Structures are given as structure tokens and as C-alpha cells.
Amino acid sequence: MILSELVNYLEKQAPLAYQEGYDNSGLIVGTYNKEIKSGLISLDCTEDVVHEAVESGCDIIISHHPIVFKGLKKLNGNSYVERVVMKAIKHDIAIYAIHTNLDNVNHGVNRKIADKLKLSNCSILLPKDDLLYKLVVFVPKSDAETLRDALFQAGAGAIGNYSECSFNTEGLGTFKAGDGTNPYVGNVGERHHEKEEKVEVIYPKHVEKKLVVAMHEAHPYEEVAYDIYKLQNKYHQVGSGMIGQTQEALEELDFLAIVKENLNVQVIRHSNLNGKKIQRVAVCGGAGGFLLPHAIRMGADAFVTADYKYHEFFDAEGKILITDVGHFESEQFTQELLLEIIQKKFPNFAVRLTGVNTNPINYYI
């Protein structure tokens, strides 16, 4: 298939608009019109992973972490980042990264961790704001249902687990068509009164362009009267971390043993044991320390994440069990998640997991 087909699907699952401002998700190496026949999935895109792609004839590497995170001013092979990019270009291998946008979606990285820990009643720990907008559009009553259908199809109207949500009020609109117009109703030069509906729908920012196009195509008027408002509401389907519940309350050491086994980790660093039962658990793949206050506020008994520094363990203050499993370990199942996502849509596309262990950290036990 063409690379753009895969990219469009992945970005529908985890829109680029959901990535953090510091991130660099998306197509890093390659062209959208490139033909691809096979792909390789990895957590990191290293030189060994590119070599594996070359040897196995893969056309694209889909990684979680972007190989290019900061700007590159030169490509002369002086760093592993430059060498990876140069080798991929030399062998015509595309590189695609799906990082914090996959972290932030409800069905993404943190959901996979929660599933591995068998947590239930899961929800986003820190929902994002600044993502929701409202479209208000005025339409003849006779065409209101057609317009609503178009707006819903374009991605508007979802609130939580409910879809096709709108608010509609009836009123009377007036207008006078000027010279050179071709009014849908009424006559040029005469004030016209039309029974209209005001249709209001909420939508996530990334669908706005598609939504406005759909609105114009479905609306009968030459000049469409509409307003767009930015909302302060939090978007509970998108955000950082996840929180859920274990099947039963666990002793702290029993909980740590389950984490160690289910997440396949060699070593767990944790804060002081408090003698409290563990049932409500917050998780965040990668460096999630910034979420600790939110985990505590949401009543979490334990917080499973990575990349904690020495002094940050004091922040537990006896309120929560900080559980640092390691960066790679917390995100390793992202590879499985990507495989599942791609195979669900493209069952005949030859995609597989890398055989390279890209964890740069080793343990002497």
C-alpha cells in the first residue's frame, strides 16, 4: 500500500494534535507517496533496528520514540541519531514515530499498562483542556437534520461515551440578498424571513478543518452564518496517565510482586511502604513524575511509572506508593499495542515486532 494510507490511519487513532509541544511525532524519514510492503515495529529506532529492517526487507519502521527529537543541523554521522537517519535514507526505509499522541489517547500506552495490571474502571488521570471547541451554525429548519448528519460524520458531537450530541433551538432568521447573489430562499433585494434552527455541536480541535468543509457542503445557503467558540471544558478522552482499580485490595508487597511479574521487570524502585492496602492505582508510561499530585488528589494508593530521581521519592510523603519500574519496562508493551492497531486495519500488511532489545539500561543482579 501507499505510506500515506498507514499514516492517515495511525493519525486517526492518535492525532498529532494530541502530542505534547516538545514532541516530534509523525513521519520523520520518507515520503507519503512511498509504496510499502512490510513494516517493523520498535520502541526505539536504533542503528541495530535499521539494520534489522534492511536485512528483513522492511520498508518502514514504526517506533514509539522519535529518533529525531531536537533539530539536526548536520548529517555527517557523528551521532547515532545522524547515523540512523542516514542509513534509513540510504536504504529507502521510512521512519514513523507515534509518541506522546499515543500516550495521551484513551486506548493508548497507559491503557495497555492498565490492562497488563488487570485494572478496571479506568479513566484518564489528567484530562487535557484547550482541545474542545463548539460550532454554532444557523440553518433552515427543513435542512437541519441533513446538516447534523454531516457534522456528526465529520467528527463532531461526541461527549464521553455518547455520540451524535447536539443542542438545537428554533428561531426566525432574516436576510436580504444583494446584487449578484443566488439565494436559496427569498428574492434579491427583499428582506426574507426564514424559520431556522441553531445547531450547536462540540468537537475536538483537530477535526475543525474537516468539520467546516462538511458544514459548507451540507448547508444550502451561499453564505453560511456560523460561530466557533473555544471551550474551557476538559477533554476526558485525551490526557496524561490513567487510573483504575485492582480486582481486590492488596498488601503492598503483593502488589509489587504482581507489577514485577505482569510488567516483566527485573527491578522495581519504590518509596517507603506505608502499611496501606493497594486498590486504586495510577499509571503512566515513561517519565510520569509530574502526575504525582494528580494521582494523590484522585485517591490513588500506588503510582506505577518511571524515571524517578532520588529526591522525588520523598514526595510520596506517606500518601502513596511510588513504583518506578523503568522507562523501557513501562512502555515495552507499546510494541504489542501498535501491532494490534495496525493488524486490525491492515491484516494483510506484513508487519512484525523487532527482535532487537533497545533498552539502553542494563542491570547487574
C-alpha angles and dihedrals in degrees: 000000000000116000092235090065091059093042093050091051094048091048090050088055093045112013116214088232087072095061121103119261093250094052132100106204121157137057106344101170126021142034127278094234093056115125113235128192103170139017141200123215122208140158091230132021105229133162090262091053091051089048089052090050091051093048094047095043097244118165098201140028116210109198134174097219117055112240089210107054101149128034118285115219097176139024106205102123098255093131135037089246092057092044092051092051093045093049092048091051092046091055095038093244117153120220121208125182126199105182130142092005087064089044091055103049120093093240095043141094098319093047088055090053091047090051091051089053090046093237119168135200089035125182138166110282097211112017117206125246128200090054102091126081135174126226118204115189133173117220138166110272091239091059100039097100093049090051093048091052090053093049093050091048090052092057106271129124103047117137113172108305092345123094136191091036118165140148118224132189129180123229146143121271127196133197141154117219114226131215114298095024128122104208120204089220132010131028133283112266095015128102109244129202116208131181103236141175125226106220118198123190135169121225140170114257096244093067095051098103092048091045096053091048091051090048093054093046094051097040117092097210124094089220113038118207109215142144132208122207130189111227130214091211117121116243102232094192093061131049149081126317129345136244130205145142135266118233090253139002110278136200110248096248091047089052092050090050091053091049091049093051101038095044092041096232129159098205135022122197112201143169124252117304111250101193089243126133117250120227110125109063132185121200136189127174114230123356103359103155092116088068097059095098090051092048090052092046090051091054099252116169092198137019119208113198141110148247098050117168124220099260093042091070088068088065090076087077092187091296100100142011109247108209116192110190098169132268098262092041093053093051103032093103090060086087090060090047092054091047090052093047094050097042092050091061100028107031092166096050110106102235127151143166121268119256090213119102101220096184105127092197122084130190129216106207 
